[in-house]
Amino acid sequence: IHTWIEYSYATVDVYTCGDHSDPWKATEYIIENLKPKKYSIGYANRTQEL
């Protein structure tokens, strides 16, 4: 979690590894528990075929 208190702003990065992790479930948990007034979600697929 990265915070900028002077702007009442925070960002959260959710990183996962492998197929057993669900980043969307983690994101829902964070939103439900931190209860932000507003939020936006960005997604970057960094998967590479080896």
Steps between C-alpha positions, in 0.01 A plus 500: 500500500638839399348803672498875447323626810523864391281409200277246680624251241628145506590235245516125547693259280388136487757261354443127459703209376360184346149379428413432865469871588198715422588871479133596458410331829779691673382824340142444617627431853703821506206710374254344746730552798658839426166643378638768268268781392619450141723249329623400158657175386782461249625167371840413354552145376872435531482134405775381269522171318833335571 
